[in-house]
Amino acid sequence: MNFTKAFLKDLVYQVNGAAIEVHKSIGPGLLEGVYHQCLKKELELRKINFLSELTIPLKYKGFELESKLRCDLFVENVLVLELKSVNEVNPIFEAQLLTYMNLLHSPIGLLINFNVKNIFYEGQKTLVNNYYTNLAD
């Protein structure tokens, strides 16, 4: 990967800003799909590239298997976004995001829960893995 930690930090900042704008505009309490659609539009407006509902490749013992795994958004081919609209963030959501990151060889991921009062303080969590530690600053 030709990304730096500084690039990723800026990208996370931009995506968080887009999520905050969506949350500020429509508030908490809606279905995840609504936030997904609004965030896609906000990223488009900000000219941030992404793939939506990307099928994640699954390799097992050298075989490529059919996978029903999908990440909500894959931003700039480096940042995995997992969106939620739940009362409580379950640890399995973080495990899911880390698995998606590893399968996509992505160094960083964002778990965003829109069902909170203040998305900046309680609605987002950034996760990194071994791919991140190997990047240049």
C-alpha positions as CSV (number, residue, x, y, z in Angstrom):
1,M,0.0,0.0,0.0
2,N,1.2,3.5,-0.8
3,F,-0.7,5.2,1.9
4,T,0.8,7.1,4.8
5,K,-0.5,7.4,8.4
6,A,-1.0,11.1,7.7
7,F,-3.1,10.4,4.7
8,L,-5.3,7.9,6.7
9,K,-5.7,10.3,9.6
10,D,-6.9,13.0,7.2
11,L,-9.3,10.5,5.4
12,V,-10.7,9.4,8.8
13,Y,-11.2,13.1,9.7
14,Q,-13.1,13.7,6.4
15,V,-15.3,10.6,6.7
16,N,-16.1,11.4,10.3
17,G,-17.0,14.9,9.2
18,A,-19.4,13.4,6.6
19,A,-21.0,11.1,9.2
20,I,-21.4,14.1,11.6
21,E,-23.1,16.1,8.8
22,V,-25.5,13.2,8.1
23,H,-26.3,12.8,11.8
24,K,-26.8,16.5,12.3
25,S,-29.1,16.6,9.3
26,I,-31.4,13.7,10.1
27,G,-30.7,12.8,13.7
28,P,-30.7,9.4,15.5
29,G,-33.3,6.7,15.5
30,L,-33.6,5.7,11.8
31,L,-32.7,2.4,10.1
32,E,-29.1,1.7,9.2
33,G,-30.0,1.7,5.5
34,V,-31.1,5.3,5.7
35,Y,-27.8,6.4,7.1
36,H,-26.0,4.3,4.5
37,Q,-27.8,6.1,1.6
38,C,-27.3,9.5,3.2
39,L,-23.6,8.9,3.9
40,K,-23.0,7.7,0.3
41,K,-24.5,11.0,-0.9
42,E,-22.4,13.0,1.5
43,L,-19.2,11.3,0.4
44,E,-20.2,11.9,-3.2
45,L,-20.7,15.6,-2.5
46,R,-17.3,15.8,-0.8
47,K,-15.7,13.9,-3.8
48,I,-14.5,11.0,-1.7
49,N,-14.3,7.8,-3.6
50,F,-15.9,4.7,-2.2
51,L,-17.4,1.3,-3.1
52,S,-20.7,0.4,-1.4
53,E,-21.7,-3.1,-0.3
54,L,-18.4,-4.5,-1.5
55,T,-18.2,-8.3,-1.6
56,I,-15.2,-9.3,0.4
57,P,-13.1,-12.0,-1.1
58,L,-12.7,-15.1,1.0
59,K,-9.6,-17.3,0.6
60,Y,-9.4,-20.6,2.5
61,K,-6.4,-22.9,2.1
62,G,-5.5,-21.4,-1.2
63,F,-9.1,-21.6,-2.6
64,E,-11.2,-18.6,-3.4
65,L,-14.7,-19.3,-1.9
66,E,-18.0,-17.7,-2.6
67,S,-18.5,-15.1,0.1
68,K,-21.6,-13.4,1.3
69,L,-19.5,-11.0,3.4
70,R,-20.0,-7.4,2.5
71,C,-18.6,-4.2,4.0
72,D,-20.9,-1.3,4.0
73,L,-18.4,1.1,2.5
74,F,-14.8,0.8,1.3
75,V,-13.4,4.3,1.1
76,E,-10.5,5.3,-1.2
77,N,-9.7,1.5,-1.4
78,V,-8.2,1.7,2.1
79,L,-10.7,2.5,4.8
80,V,-13.4,0.0,5.8
81,L,-16.6,1.5,7.1
82,E,-19.1,-0.5,9.1
83,L,-22.3,1.4,9.8
84,K,-24.8,0.6,12.6
85,S,-27.9,2.1,14.1
86,V,-28.2,0.3,17.4
87,N,-28.8,1.1,21.1
88,E,-25.6,-0.6,22.2
89,V,-22.4,-1.4,20.2
90,N,-21.7,-5.1,20.6
91,P,-18.0,-6.3,20.7
92,I,-18.9,-8.6,17.8
93,F,-19.2,-5.5,15.6
94,E,-15.6,-4.7,16.2
95,A,-14.5,-8.3,15.5
96,Q,-16.5,-8.1,12.3
97,L,-14.8,-4.9,11.2
98,L,-11.3,-6.2,12.0
99,T,-12.0,-9.4,10.0
100,Y,-13.2,-7.3,7.0
101,M,-10.1,-5.1,7.3
102,N,-7.8,-8.2,7.4
103,L,-9.5,-9.8,4.4
104,L,-9.3,-6.6,2.4
105,H,-5.7,-5.9,3.6
106,S,-6.9,-2.6,4.9
107,P,-4.9,-0.9,7.7
108,I,-7.8,1.1,9.1
109,G,-11.6,0.9,9.7
110,L,-14.3,3.0,11.2
111,L,-17.3,1.6,13.2
112,I,-20.0,4.3,13.1
113,N,-23.2,4.1,15.1
114,F,-25.8,6.7,14.2
115,N,-28.2,5.8,17.0
116,V,-26.5,8.1,19.6
117,K,-27.1,11.7,20.8
118,N,-23.6,12.9,19.9
119,I,-21.9,11.0,17.1
120,F,-18.5,12.6,17.6
121,Y,-18.2,11.5,21.2
122,E,-20.1,8.3,21.3
123,G,-20.8,7.2,17.8
124,Q,-17.5,6.3,16.2
125,K,-14.6,4.1,16.8
126,T,-11.4,3.8,14.8
127,L,-9.7,0.5,14.5
128,V,-6.2,-0.3,13.1
129,N,-4.4,-3.6,12.5
130,N,-0.9,-4.9,11.6
131,Y,-1.1,-3.4,8.1
132,Y,-1.3,0.0,9.8
133,T,1.8,-0.5,11.9
134,N,3.8,-1.2,8.7
135,L,2.9,2.2,7.1
136,A,5.2,5.2,6.9
137,D,4.2,8.2,9.1
